[in-house]
Each structure stands twice: as structure tokens, then as C-alpha cells.
């Protein structure tokens, strides 16, 4: 019996109790998404629910009395061995051995769909992440967003959402001008301009621009007037740099659906139209020669300048038009993954959405913290190529894509993390990604060995045979996967999946050490071996499903 099936049984018992006037409730009071969870102490049972504490007040009784009445019905349900009330109204449930073991077969039969949910079905989610300026390679912060953002996108899709992965291409502003001037300077033999960019990659891109110009028969850009030459390098250099960024992301396993150009908001007139609308609605007001958004009316700590006193649009003007553009493209939810220095954006973006007439909840901002790279116990601070930052390529070259993605996704986005290159390069249980992938490879090896003994799942399954203490533990962890995924989606916390997989690996290794799927010596193959193969393969399936949500491979051999 899966947790979902048990929850459905509890819900049925409640509805039948309402029909029989045991509970003074309406059927509409019983939640559709009734949940069960593992007790903190497993000796208390296999599963627990606090539904009595949720509904007792509406039913005009106290939680323990409500729970006592519900327990009387639950003990008659097939597959439930016992149910008892604990504390202020919790109900602890122990499944019959056969019902608990049926979970193994259920997982295998669900396959890639085990753990899938429907909480976001029918919704379009636009999730914007990385969005590094095309002025250099992706640094560690952007790499973290690539791992976290893509994992969140996969989780939301697993819960039914139509997800649009979007990269905001910042090609409007002084940073691009400084990048172009830096390219020109390195070819012209000049000093890097103030606020310019350095590093080997600048030389590489500038050289590519020159080679491309020669191959296309263009005039030597150094023979052009300075302003025209810098513009020449801007047009070609930004394209080359951005192509390199796209390739780095693809190599990292991240594919975007939309590459949105900031310039298009200004060139198309969308910024001007949005600001005109806000002026007409009174959401903008003029003061001290500038135009301000009344963002304090929507929870911001201060009003924001949208049009500066010199007549130029402030950065938030583009943000406003961008929200409108996303909504017009069908987004029900706009998720932004922003760096640690963007806390102020949470309130201002929600205020911008509200000023445009949308519910502030259409905007969701996730703030990420810094990543520190450590090797030999000391910080790694410099990239051979980028000069002043450590890049995505540096990390991938050091530990590989799987270890890089897993290590960046296994911690909460709002926590600063240290990435230990020595640890992630090691084939030891202390390395979390190795520990999890090795558990999957071990499960695959067990299945492979079982096949050599002629053990096949189709030849027999008896769930009641899964009565070993560690089989109960393993089934309990397997049953938690859908709840973990649901919470990861609900709280936008992909690291819950990673930490769950590490717990599953620990319990699986414990089960492996204490039980056998294949016979020993002259022992004959029995239904116990076949049934344990179902359990082993259920574990393997959950590893595949969980690792896929993190964009990490599930190797068959290690």
C-alpha cells in the first residue's frame, strides 16, 4: 500500500463516517490532499496522520475523541494491522506485512511516474535563472543557479506544470559597452579601460572576432574610426561570448526554452507603453524631476525611481515591462532566481506586478547565496581563463557534471556553501554524489546477478515475506518519496530530494548487508528471493526518478 493509497483509505473512512453521522462534517470539509507521514519514531508505526487535529474543531469535538472514532473505522480496513491514538490526537498506523510490502510492486509498476504529483497541473511557470551578462564565462554563482534552477524546473514539471526555462540576456547598458571596449583595447594594444574586463577569455574572444572578420572579408576593424571599431567588437563579441555561454550550459545539462533580449523591451516600445499605462493609472507620480512608482502601496520599503530626472529609464522600468511580457506570454507564475545582492528586488518586483494589475503572487523571487570553492583545505579564488573569478568550466573540469550539479543542488539556495574539490573527486562514501550513485549501481548489480541465477520478478511475489527489520525500514523510506517531492515543489527546495536520496542510500546499503536477493550455496530459489528482487528494483527506480529530478545520471556501474 502506497502512502497515497493509505491516505485515500483514510479519506474514505472519514466520508463513510460523515454518512453515518459519526462526524458532524460536510464532505467538503475533508481535504482532497490528505497526507500521511512517517512517525518520528518508527516503533510507533509505519505511518501517521494529524487529520483528527485538523477537523475536530469543525466537527464540534476534541481531537482525541475524533481520532478514537476514526480509529474504530481504520482497524477494519484491509491492509491496516493496527491504528492507535497518540498525544493530542495523532493517529499512528501500522500496515499488515503484505500491505506494506505491496509498495515494492507498486513502485516498479509506476516506474518513472512514481512520485509524480498534480499540484501544478494546468499552470504555466516561467522560471528565469542564470541570466549572466554576456561579458564573460559563467561564474560559480551562475553555475549554482543553473543546477538549482533546472532542478526546480524538473520538479515543477513532475508536478504537472508547463515550465518555460528562460534566460534574460542583458544586452542593454554600460556593461556591454565596457566589454566591447575591452575587446578593442586588447587587440589595439591599449590598457584595459576603467571598469573593463580582463582575463584570457577577452583575448580569446577578441582574436575570434578578428579571425571571423578576415574570413568574412570584412574591413580590418582597427582601420575603422574608434567608435565604429568598438561597435564592431560589440556586435560580434557579444554574440561569440553568448554562444560560448549557451554551449557551457548545454554541456552542464541545462537547456533553455527562451533567450530573452533585454534590448527588445526598449526597441519594441514595450517599456514606453508600460510606463505610459502606469502614468495614466496613477501608479507613477512625478517628483524632483523624476517619475516614481508608488511601490510602498504594495509592500515595498520605499517608492522607486522609474524614470530618472535626466529622462532615461531606470533599470526597474525594464523589469516592469518584462513582467507584463511574461504574463502576456501565458505565465501564471514568474519565478526569478537572483543573487545574494538582490534582496531588495523581492518587494519591488511584487510591487511592479501589483501596479500592473496582477496579483503580487504572480512573482516569486528566490535569493541565492555565495559558493566557495576549496581545494587542499584552501579557497580557490582565481580562474586560469577568467582571471578574477572561478567559472562553470573550472568546476566541471575538476569534478565532472554530475558531482558539480549534485553538490550545488543538495543545499538550500539561501545558504552559503563550500565546495570541496578533493571530496567531490573521491570515490568514497563521504562524497555524497558517489554514495548515492554507487547505491544505484549496486542495486543494478543485484538485479544483474539475480538474472544470472534465473531469478525473475514475474515468477512470484509475496509481499508478506518482506518481514525483515531492514525491509520494513526500506519500505518506509521508499514510501516517503512522493511526500518529499511534493514538499520540494511546494517550498521550492530541491535539496530535499538530494538529502532524501542520501537517506535512501544509507538504508539500502544497510538492507544489502543483512539480506540476500540471490541464494547462497545449494540453496534453491524461492519466492522470498523473487520478492526481494521486486524490493531491490523498487529502490533502483526511486534512485532513477530522484536523480533525474536533479539532472544527475544514474550509472549502472561504478
RODO-2510 file (C-alpha; in nm, 4 decimals, decimal comma):
residues 558
     n   res          X          Y          Z
     1     x     0,0000     0,0000     0,0000
     2     x     0,1476     0,3344    -0,1054
     3     x     0,1124     0,6443     0,1158
     4     x    -0,1323     0,7839    -0,1388
     5     x    -0,3433     0,4672    -0,1208
     6     x    -0,3422     0,4791     0,2599
     7     x    -0,4419     0,8471     0,2518
     8     x    -0,7271     0,7558     0,0171
     9     x    -0,8410     0,4847     0,2591
    10     x    -0,8409     0,7327     0,5487
    11     x    -1,0392     0,9798     0,3412
    12     x    -1,2915     0,7088     0,2524
    13     x    -1,3274     0,6190     0,6206
    14     x    -1,3948     0,9843     0,7027
    15     x    -1,6572     1,0193     0,4299
    16     x    -1,8294     0,6993     0,5391
    17     x    -1,8248     0,8289     0,8970
    18     x    -1,9904     1,1509     0,7799
    19     x    -2,2602     0,9479     0,6009
    20     x    -2,3207     0,7508     0,9194
    21     x    -2,3311     1,0731     1,1294
    22     x    -2,0203     0,9747     1,3273
    23     x    -1,8646     1,3080     1,2274
    24     x    -2,0654     1,6291     1,2135
    25     x    -1,8970     1,7495     0,8980
    26     x    -1,9658     1,8195     0,5338
    27     x    -1,7819     1,6001     0,2793
    28     x    -1,6325     1,9252     0,1522
    29     x    -1,4526     1,9657     0,4868
    30     x    -1,2379     1,6603     0,4148
    31     x    -0,9236     1,7721     0,2279
    32     x    -0,8542     1,6219    -0,1115
    33     x    -0,4815     1,6201    -0,0424
    34     x    -0,4987     1,4364     0,2908
    35     x    -0,1429     1,3350     0,3778
    36     x     0,0231     1,0686     0,5853
    37     x     0,3781     1,0895     0,7154
    38     x     0,6276     0,8614     0,8802
    39     x     0,6302     0,8923     1,2605
    40     x     0,9469     1,0408     1,4031
    41     x     0,9974     0,7156     1,5930
    42     x     0,9332     0,4161     1,3697
    43     x     0,8348     0,1921     1,6621
    44     x     0,5163     0,3992     1,6793
    45     x     0,4029     0,2626     1,3440
    46     x     0,4523     0,2800     0,9703
    47     x     0,2542     0,5990     0,9079
    48     x     0,0849     0,8766     1,0987
    49     x    -0,1790     1,1400     1,0285
    50     x    -0,2928     1,4515     1,2127
    51     x    -0,6248     1,4726     1,0281
    52     x    -0,8199     1,4496     1,3563
    53     x    -0,6454     1,7632     1,4807
    54     x    -0,7353     1,9412     1,1559
    55     x    -1,1053     1,8538     1,1568
    56     x    -1,2076     1,8161     1,5228
    57     x    -1,2979     2,1801     1,5799
    58     x    -1,5215     2,1890     1,2713
    59     x    -1,6855     1,8686     1,3950
    60     x    -1,7560     2,0226     1,7334
    61     x    -1,5433     1,7790     1,9313
    62     x    -1,1878     1,7453     2,0597
    63     x    -0,9093     1,5861     1,8533
    64     x    -0,8677     1,2733     2,0679
    65     x    -1,2392     1,1894     2,0584
    66     x    -1,2430     1,2491     1,6823
    67     x    -0,9344     1,0290     1,6435
    68     x    -1,0841     0,7493     1,8581
    69     x    -1,3904     0,7368     1,6337
    70     x    -1,1804     0,7347     1,3173
    71     x    -0,9515     0,4610     1,4522
    72     x    -1,2538     0,2333     1,5028
    73     x    -1,3125     0,2523     1,1291
    74     x    -0,9492     0,2287     1,0219
    75     x    -0,8806    -0,1003     1,2026
    76     x    -1,1402    -0,2645     0,9770
    77     x    -0,9652    -0,1511     0,6578
    78     x    -0,7896    -0,4273     0,4637
    79     x    -0,4147    -0,3871     0,4889
    80     x    -0,4161    -0,1947     0,8187
    81     x    -0,2895    -0,4117     1,1027
    82     x    -0,3449    -0,1562     1,3781
    83     x    -0,4248     0,2083     1,4427
    84     x    -0,3967     0,3937     1,7704
    85     x    -0,4299     0,7465     1,9017
    86     x    -0,1228     0,9232     2,0401
    87     x    -0,0657     1,2594     2,2065
    88     x    -0,3230     1,5302     2,1431
    89     x    -0,4828     1,3468     1,8508
    90     x    -0,2246     1,1928     1,6187
    91     x    -0,3165     0,8581     1,4694
    92     x    -0,0340     0,6069     1,4278
    93     x    -0,0993     0,3337     1,1724
    94     x     0,0782     0,0037     1,1253
    95     x     0,0239    -0,1784     0,7987
    96     x    -0,0123    -0,5523     0,7623
    97     x     0,3081    -0,7069     0,6318
    98     x     0,1534    -0,7844     0,2965
    99     x     0,0101    -0,4334     0,2533
   100     x     0,3430    -0,2729     0,3415
   101     x     0,5324    -0,4954     0,1013
   102     x     0,2918    -0,4245    -0,1834
   103     x     0,4610    -0,0853    -0,2075
   104     x     0,7600    -0,2519    -0,3745
   105     x     0,5488    -0,3895    -0,6560
   106     x     0,3599    -0,0633    -0,6854
   107     x     0,6776     0,1392    -0,7313
   108     x     0,8083    -0,0896    -1,0031
   109     x     0,4753    -0,0755    -1,1832
   110     x     0,4531     0,3037    -1,1545
   111     x     0,8074     0,3229    -1,2937
   112     x     0,9155     0,6714    -1,3967
   113     x     0,5839     0,8093    -1,2696
   114     x     0,6344     0,7061    -0,9073
   115     x     0,6361     1,0245    -0,7020
   116     x     0,4678     1,2318    -0,9712
   117     x     0,2111     1,4847    -0,8491
   118     x    -0,0572     1,7162    -0,9830
   119     x    -0,0266     2,0276    -0,7665
   120     x     0,0743     2,2461    -1,0633
   121     x    -0,1344     2,0822    -1,3341
   122     x    -0,2724     2,3409    -1,5743
   123     x    -0,0289     2,6116    -1,4679
   124     x     0,2419     2,7714    -1,6816
   125     x     0,5522     2,8562    -1,4813
   126     x     0,8173     3,0868    -1,6237
   127     x     1,1399     3,0272    -1,4349
   128     x     1,4255     3,2637    -1,5104
   129     x     1,7696     3,1662    -1,3903
   130     x     2,1411     3,2123    -1,4566
   131     x     2,0889     3,5200    -1,6798
   132     x     2,4589     3,6077    -1,6535
   133     x     2,5650     3,9104    -1,8543
   134     x     2,7336     3,8060    -2,1806
   135     x     3,0553     3,9772    -2,0738
   136     x     3,2405     3,6676    -1,9566
   137     x     3,2130     3,2972    -1,8704
   138     x     2,9538     3,1796    -1,6164
   139     x     3,0955     3,2143    -1,2658
   140     x     3,0240     2,9865    -0,9669
   141     x     2,7154     3,1814    -0,8610
   142     x     2,5623     3,1387    -1,2053
   143     x     2,6639     2,7727    -1,2022
   144     x     2,4726     2,7248    -0,8780
   145     x     2,1673     2,8837    -1,0357
   146     x     2,1995     2,6520    -1,3349
   147     x     2,1888     2,3480    -1,1054
   148     x     1,9177     2,4820    -0,8739
   149     x     1,7006     2,6408    -1,1432
   150     x     1,6990     2,3383    -1,3691
   151     x     1,6221     2,1089    -1,0727
   152     x     1,3281     2,3277    -0,9690
   153     x     1,2038     2,3302    -1,3281
   154     x     1,2200     1,9491    -1,3392
   155     x     1,0351     1,9239    -1,0082
   156     x     0,7598     2,1590    -1,1240
   157     x     0,7206     1,9622    -1,4456
   158     x     0,6987     1,6429    -1,2376
   159     x     0,4033     1,8041    -1,0601
   160     x     0,2204     1,8869    -1,3799
   161     x     0,3352     2,2392    -1,4680
   162     x     0,4173     2,3579    -1,8148
   163     x     0,7573     2,5103    -1,7438
   164     x     0,9321     2,7710    -1,9556
   165     x     1,3030     2,7944    -1,8767
   166     x     1,4111     3,1476    -1,9578
   167     x     1,7464     3,3234    -1,9780
   168     x     1,7369     3,7029    -1,9590
   169     x     2,0028     3,8270    -2,1983
   170     x     2,1239     4,1599    -2,0593
   171     x     2,2408     4,3288    -2,3769
   172     x     2,1379     4,6801    -2,2787
   173     x     2,3625     4,9041    -2,0728
   174     x     2,7133     5,0114    -1,9790
   175     x     2,8471     4,6633    -1,9019
   176     x     2,8182     4,5636    -2,2663
   177     x     2,9861     4,8894    -2,3695
   178     x     3,2746     4,8159    -2,1311
   179     x     3,3023     4,4626    -2,2657
   180     x     3,3268     4,5896    -2,6246
   181     x     3,5853     4,8499    -2,5266
   182     x     3,7889     4,5784    -2,3512
   183     x     3,7903     4,3633    -2,6653
   184     x     3,9037     4,6563    -2,8754
   185     x     4,1729     4,7539    -2,6249
   186     x     4,3363     4,4108    -2,6153
   187     x     4,3643     4,3997    -2,9964
   188     x     4,4742     4,7608    -3,0239
   189     x     4,7412     4,7101    -2,7585
   190     x     4,5819     4,9554    -2,5168
   191     x     4,5348     4,9332    -2,1420
   192     x     4,2131     4,7745    -2,0206
   193     x     3,9647     5,0617    -1,9850
   194     x     3,8302     5,1643    -1,6475
   195     x     3,5523     4,9240    -1,5442
   196     x     3,6644     4,7000    -1,8282
   197     x     3,7180     4,3252    -1,8323
   198     x     4,0393     4,1251    -1,8154
   199     x     4,1409     3,7613    -1,8331
   200     x     4,2475     3,5280    -2,1102
   201     x     3,8916     3,4929    -2,2373
   202     x     3,8946     3,8592    -2,3501
   203     x     4,1995     3,7880    -2,5636
   204     x     4,0362     3,4698    -2,6961
   205     x     3,7106     3,6427    -2,7941
   206     x     3,8926     3,9397    -2,9482
   207     x     4,1046     3,7012    -3,1558
   208     x     3,7924     3,5185    -3,2716
   209     x     3,6386     3,8484    -3,3809
   210     x     3,9490     3,9289    -3,5844
   211     x     3,9629     3,5820    -3,7444
   212     x     3,5926     3,5973    -3,8287
   213     x     3,6385     3,9415    -3,9856
   214     x     3,9178     3,8109    -4,2082
   215     x     3,7171     3,5017    -4,3109
   216     x     3,4134     3,7163    -4,3967
   217     x     3,6181     3,9653    -4,5937
   218     x     3,5286     4,2491    -4,3557
   219     x     3,7450     4,5548    -4,3283
   220     x     4,0105     4,5340    -4,0573
   221     x     3,8245     4,6803    -3,7556
   222     x     4,1434     4,8523    -3,6394
   223     x     4,1309     5,0656    -3,9543
   224     x     3,7849     5,1927    -3,8620
   225     x     3,7255     5,5065    -3,6551
   226     x     3,7479     5,4173    -3,2863
   227     x     3,3719     5,4350    -3,2153
   228     x     3,2925     5,2204    -3,5193
   229     x     3,5619     4,9710    -3,4244
   230     x     3,4260     4,9328    -3,0713
   231     x     3,0762     4,8843    -3,2130
   232     x     3,2210     4,6204    -3,4476
   233     x     3,3633     4,4330    -3,1487
   234     x     3,0407     4,4769    -2,9516
   235     x     2,8165     4,3184    -3,2131
   236     x     3,0438     4,0225    -3,2818
   237     x     3,1994     3,9823    -2,9387
   238     x     2,8686     3,9652    -2,7530
   239     x     2,7404     3,7033    -2,9979
   240     x     3,0537     3,4911    -2,9616
   241     x     3,0530     3,5218    -2,5830
   242     x     2,6874     3,4327    -2,5595
   243     x     2,7301     3,1316    -2,7881
   244     x     3,0019     3,0145    -2,5528
   245     x     2,7709     3,0614    -2,2530
   246     x     2,4958     2,8632    -2,4272
   247     x     2,7382     2,5805    -2,5012
   248     x     2,8624     2,5739    -2,1421
   249     x     2,5052     2,5452    -2,0163
   250     x     2,4202     2,2717    -2,2659
   251     x     2,7295     2,0783    -2,1576
   252     x     2,6055     2,1205    -1,7996
   253     x     2,2742     1,9598    -1,8971
   254     x     2,0695     2,2804    -1,8945
   255     x     1,8627     2,3742    -2,1983
   256     x     1,6615     2,6966    -2,2112
   257     x     1,3329     2,7422    -2,3941
   258     x     1,3653     3,1193    -2,4277
   259     x     1,6642     3,3515    -2,4527
   260     x     1,5056     3,6883    -2,3918
   261     x     1,6929     4,0003    -2,5021
   262     x     1,6594     4,2986    -2,2713
   263     x     1,7124     4,5304    -2,5679
   264     x     1,3899     4,4014    -2,7230
   265     x     1,1862     4,5559    -2,4405
   266     x     1,3197     4,9003    -2,5256
   267     x     1,3370     4,8687    -2,9054
   268     x     0,9810     4,7313    -2,9309
   269     x     0,8396     5,0153    -2,7233
   270     x     0,7149     4,7793    -2,4511
   271     x     0,8893     4,9794    -2,1801
   272     x     0,7362     5,3064    -2,3006
   273     x     0,3883     5,1508    -2,3258
   274     x     0,4060     5,0024    -1,9762
   275     x     0,5205     5,3317    -1,8255
   276     x     0,2524     5,5265    -2,0089
   277     x    -0,0091     5,2893    -1,8732
   278     x     0,1219     5,3337    -1,5187
   279     x     0,1240     5,7117    -1,5545
   280     x    -0,2362     5,7071    -1,6733
   281     x    -0,3439     5,4811    -1,3866
   282     x    -0,1701     5,6972    -1,1270
   283     x     0,0715     5,4210    -1,0282
   284     x     0,3559     5,6598    -1,1202
   285     x     0,3934     6,0120    -0,9876
   286     x     0,6350     6,2943    -1,0674
   287     x     0,8652     6,4420    -0,8044
   288     x     1,2004     6,6215    -0,8173
   289     x     1,2025     6,5916    -1,1958
   290     x     1,1758     6,2120    -1,1884
   291     x     0,8900     5,9628    -1,2125
   292     x     0,8380     5,7272    -0,9180
   293     x     0,6491     5,4005    -0,8752
   294     x     0,4140     5,4007    -0,5762
   295     x     0,5703     5,0751    -0,4637
   296     x     0,5179     5,1438    -0,0916
   297     x     0,1455     5,0995    -0,1543
   298     x     0,2245     4,7369    -0,2385
   299     x     0,4597     4,6475     0,0460
   300     x     0,7924     4,7913    -0,0688
   301     x     1,0021     4,9838     0,1850
   302     x     1,0273     5,2884    -0,0419
   303     x     0,8997     5,4215    -0,3707
   304     x     1,1249     5,3501    -0,6659
   305     x     1,2529     5,5834    -0,9371
   306     x     1,1355     5,4513    -1,2742
   307     x     1,2279     5,7460    -1,4995
   308     x     1,5296     5,9414    -1,3814
   309     x     1,5473     6,3205    -1,3810
   310     x     1,7594     6,3099    -1,6990
   311     x     1,4720     6,1373    -1,8786
   312     x     1,6381     5,7968    -1,9010
   313     x     1,4602     5,4860    -1,7797
   314     x     1,5904     5,3282    -1,4591
   315     x     1,6586     4,9556    -1,4536
   316     x     1,3236     4,8815    -1,2891
   317     x     1,1469     5,0182    -1,5974
   318     x     1,2655     4,7160    -1,7907
   319     x     1,1630     4,4893    -1,5022
   320     x     0,8090     4,6271    -1,5162
   321     x     0,7766     4,5721    -1,8903
   322     x     0,9331     4,2270    -1,8511
   323     x     0,6678     4,1150    -1,6009
   324     x     0,3959     4,2305    -1,8383
   325     x     0,5641     4,0498    -2,1268
   326     x     0,5865     3,7213    -1,9333
   327     x     0,2220     3,7423    -1,8285
   328     x     0,1134     3,8140    -2,1844
   329     x     0,3049     3,5064    -2,2959
   330     x     0,0857     3,2992    -2,0639
   331     x     0,2834     3,2744    -1,7400
   332     x     0,0701     3,2075    -1,4328
   333     x     0,3793     3,2254    -1,2122
   334     x     0,7057     3,4104    -1,2767
   335     x     0,9938     3,2690    -1,0727
   336     x     1,3181     3,4664    -1,0551
   337     x     1,6415     3,3188    -0,9195
   338     x     1,8601     3,6105    -0,8138
   339     x     2,1943     3,6579    -0,6410
   340     x     2,2623     3,7444    -0,2784
   341     x     2,2765     4,1187    -0,3516
   342     x     1,9201     4,1275    -0,4877
   343     x     1,7096     4,1073    -0,1693
   344     x     1,5527     4,4442    -0,2495
   345     x     1,4121     4,3013    -0,5705
   346     x     1,1585     4,0824    -0,3910
   347     x     0,9328     4,3680    -0,2809
   348     x     0,9919     4,5877    -0,5852
   349     x     0,9069     4,3151    -0,8372
   350     x     0,5909     4,2209    -0,6490
   351     x     0,5013     4,5893    -0,6312
   352     x     0,5585     4,6238    -1,0050
   353     x     0,3274     4,3286    -1,0702
   354     x     0,0590     4,4765    -0,8442
   355     x     0,0879     4,8176    -1,0142
   356     x     0,0255     4,6460    -1,3474
   357     x    -0,2927     4,4921    -1,2093
   358     x    -0,1622     4,1410    -1,1408
   359     x    -0,1753     3,9612    -0,8083
   360     x     0,1645     4,0074    -0,6388
   361     x     0,1803     3,6283    -0,6068
   362     x     0,2444     3,6032    -0,9799
   363     x     0,6025     3,6983    -0,8911
   364     x     0,8213     3,4731    -0,6802
   365     x     1,1845     3,5582    -0,6060
   366     x     1,4373     3,3068    -0,4749
   367     x     1,7587     3,4569    -0,3404
   368     x     2,0769     3,2529    -0,3527
   369     x     2,3925     3,2832    -0,1501
   370     x     2,7590     3,2542    -0,2387
   371     x     2,9590     2,9470    -0,3325
   372     x     3,3152     2,8993    -0,2120
   373     x     3,5495     2,6567    -0,3819
   374     x     3,8016     2,4751    -0,1630
   375     x     4,0977     2,2560    -0,2561
   376     x     4,3637     2,1163    -0,0226
   377     x     4,1852     2,2988     0,2571
   378     x     4,2353     2,6411     0,0999
   379     x     3,9992     2,8630    -0,1050
   380     x     4,0297     2,8507    -0,4830
   381     x     3,9980     3,2110    -0,5947
   382     x     4,1363     3,2501    -0,9440
   383     x     4,0440     3,1003    -1,2784
   384     x     4,3147     3,0269    -1,5302
   385     x     4,0929     3,1657    -1,8034
   386     x     3,8713     3,4296    -1,6439
   387     x     4,1388     3,5722    -1,4195
   388     x     3,9334     3,7108    -1,1332
   389     x     3,6558     3,4521    -1,0906
   390     x     3,6106     3,0746    -1,0836
   391     x     3,3905     2,9574    -1,3699
   392     x     3,1496     2,6758    -1,4511
   393     x     3,4169     2,5182    -1,6693
   394     x     3,6667     2,5249    -1,3822
   395     x     3,4282     2,3316    -1,1581
   396     x     3,3222     2,0824    -1,4249
   397     x     3,6822     2,0198    -1,5295
   398     x     3,7674     1,9471    -1,1656
   399     x     3,4836     1,7130    -1,0656
   400     x     3,2558     1,6453    -1,3649
   401     x     2,8990     1,7492    -1,4411
   402     x     2,7227     1,5042    -1,2064
   403     x     2,9259     1,5944    -0,8985
   404     x     2,9027     1,9654    -0,9798
   405     x     2,5250     1,9616    -1,0243
   406     x     2,4572     1,7415    -0,7234
   407     x     2,6828     1,9337    -0,4876
   408     x     2,5244     2,2657    -0,5861
   409     x     2,1678     2,1351    -0,5624
   410     x     2,1950     1,9459    -0,2321
   411     x     2,1931     2,2592    -0,0148
   412     x     1,9247     2,5201     0,0377
   413     x     1,9687     2,8064    -0,2089
   414     x     1,9704     3,0600     0,0751
   415     x     2,2764     2,9067     0,2440
   416     x     2,6400     2,9807     0,1649
   417     x     2,8179     2,6589     0,0700
   418     x     3,1762     2,5374     0,0420
   419     x     3,2506     2,3001    -0,2457
   420     x     3,5411     2,0727    -0,1544
   421     x     3,7061     1,9634    -0,4787
   422     x     3,9078     1,6904    -0,3066
   423     x     3,5944     1,5382    -0,1547
   424     x     3,3902     1,5531    -0,4765
   425     x     3,6741     1,3899    -0,6704
   426     x     3,6937     1,0985    -0,4283
   427     x     3,5289     0,7573    -0,4733
   428     x     3,4321     0,7298    -0,1056
   429     x     3,1120     0,7218     0,0952
   430     x     3,1990     1,0658     0,2284
   431     x     3,1322     1,2007    -0,1209
   432     x     2,7506     1,2355    -0,1288
   433     x     2,7060     1,2053    -0,5047
   434     x     2,9293     0,8970    -0,5160
   435     x     2,7391     0,7485    -0,2213
   436     x     2,4034     0,7858    -0,3957
   437     x     2,5199     0,6839    -0,7432
   438     x     2,7035     0,3837    -0,6012
   439     x     2,3834     0,2719    -0,4267
   440     x     2,2038     0,2801    -0,7616
   441     x     2,4879     0,0932    -0,9318
   442     x     2,4782    -0,1655    -0,6519
   443     x     2,1015    -0,2125    -0,6995
   444     x     2,1590    -0,2582    -1,0708
   445     x     2,4339    -0,5120    -0,9962
   446     x     2,1995    -0,7059    -0,7646
   447     x     1,9404    -0,7254    -1,0439
   448     x     2,2067    -0,8347    -1,2893
   449     x     2,3285    -1,1117    -1,0543
   450     x     1,9704    -1,2203    -0,9890
   451     x     1,9178    -1,2666    -1,3624
   452     x     2,2227    -1,4936    -1,3751
   453     x     2,0563    -1,7135    -1,1094
   454     x     1,7362    -1,7201    -1,3120
   455     x     1,5523    -1,5053    -1,0589
   456     x     1,2771    -1,3108    -1,2296
   457     x     1,0122    -1,0828    -1,0829
   458     x     0,7358    -1,2330    -1,2963
   459     x     0,7806    -1,5765    -1,1391
   460     x     0,6460    -1,4824    -0,7984
   461     x     0,5716    -1,2070    -0,5481
   462     x     0,4575    -1,2483    -0,1901
   463     x     0,4572    -0,9176    -0,0069
   464     x     0,4076    -1,0859     0,3293
   465     x     0,7583    -1,2347     0,3031
   466     x     0,9174    -0,8905     0,3413
   467     x     0,9255    -0,9144     0,7190
   468     x     1,2930    -0,8448     0,7952
   469     x     1,3506    -0,5393     1,0159
   470     x     1,5529    -0,3690     0,7430
   471     x     1,2879    -0,4414     0,4833
   472     x     1,0407    -0,2511     0,6969
   473     x     1,2883     0,0371     0,7193
   474     x     1,3498     0,0344     0,3460
   475     x     0,9801     0,0262     0,2589
   476     x     0,9210     0,3160     0,4953
   477     x     1,1819     0,5302     0,3208
   478     x     1,0563     0,4329    -0,0255
   479     x     0,7058     0,5372     0,0714
   480     x     0,8302     0,8839     0,1642
   481     x     0,9460     0,9753    -0,1866
   482     x     0,6158     1,1267    -0,3123
   483     x     0,5846     1,3403     0,0024
   484     x     0,9448     1,4610    -0,0285
   485     x     0,8874     1,5576    -0,3910
   486     x     0,5643     1,7373    -0,3009
   487     x     0,7400     1,9390    -0,0313
   488     x     1,0328     2,0150    -0,2623
   489     x     0,7859     2,1585    -0,5132
   490     x     0,5772     2,3415    -0,2541
   491     x     0,8709     2,5079    -0,0782
   492     x     1,0957     2,5376    -0,3886
   493     x     1,3612     2,3339    -0,2085
   494     x     1,5276     2,0929    -0,4473
   495     x     1,7792     1,9956    -0,1797
   496     x     1,5089     1,7894    -0,0069
   497     x     1,5343     1,5387    -0,2913
   498     x     1,9112     1,5110    -0,2610
   499     x     1,9016     1,4618     0,1154
   500     x     1,6263     1,2026     0,0735
   501     x     1,8371     1,0084    -0,1770
   502     x     2,1236     1,0035     0,0702
   503     x     1,8927     0,8606     0,3371
   504     x     1,7640     0,6022     0,0908
   505     x     2,1213     0,5068     0,0009
   506     x     2,2075     0,4607     0,3688
   507     x     1,9095     0,2339     0,4378
   508     x     1,9582     0,0428     0,1134
   509     x     2,3215    -0,0288     0,1934
   510     x     2,2085    -0,1494     0,5387
   511     x     1,9485    -0,3793     0,3834
   512     x     2,2004    -0,5096     0,1306
   513     x     2,4439    -0,6008     0,4086
   514     x     2,1805    -0,8006     0,6018
   515     x     1,9683    -0,9766     0,3396
   516     x     2,0184    -1,1676     0,0167
   517     x     1,8359    -1,1496    -0,3144
   518     x     2,0340    -1,4420    -0,4578
   519     x     2,0602    -1,7856    -0,2928
   520     x     2,3723    -1,8994    -0,1119
   521     x     2,5440    -2,2310    -0,1720
   522     x     2,2996    -2,5079    -0,2625
   523     x     2,0001    -2,3028    -0,1547
   524     x     1,7136    -2,3100    -0,4014
   525     x     1,5482    -2,0015    -0,5449
   526     x     1,2267    -1,9219    -0,3596
   527     x     0,9551    -1,6581    -0,3669
   528     x     1,1482    -1,4715    -0,0983
   529     x     1,4339    -1,4157    -0,3443
   530     x     1,1911    -1,3077    -0,6149
   531     x     1,0042    -1,0768    -0,3797
   532     x     1,3282    -0,9201    -0,2601
   533     x     1,4185    -0,8590    -0,6234
   534     x     1,0987    -0,6522    -0,6509
   535     x     1,2110    -0,4522    -0,3498
   536     x     1,5610    -0,4070    -0,4902
   537     x     1,4213    -0,2901    -0,8232
   538     x     1,1830    -0,0510    -0,6470
   539     x     1,4861     0,1095    -0,4833
   540     x     1,6595     0,1315    -0,8186
   541     x     1,3559     0,3026    -0,9707
   542     x     1,3380     0,5631    -0,6946
   543     x     1,7074     0,6422    -0,7385
   544     x     1,6485     0,6926    -1,1110
   545     x     1,3473     0,9165    -1,0516
   546     x     1,5180     1,1223    -0,7826
   547     x     1,8473     1,1698    -0,9649
   548     x     1,6611     1,2658    -1,2816
   549     x     1,4886     1,5461    -1,0892
   550     x     1,8357     1,6815    -1,0053
   551     x     1,9671     1,6379    -1,3592
   552     x     2,2194     1,3782    -1,2402
   553     x     2,2839     1,0444    -1,4094
   554     x     2,2122     0,7047    -1,2518
   555     x     2,5125     0,4932    -1,3602
   556     x     2,4758     0,1170    -1,3900
   557     x     2,8390     0,0522    -1,2985
   558     x     3,0951     0,2415    -1,0938
***
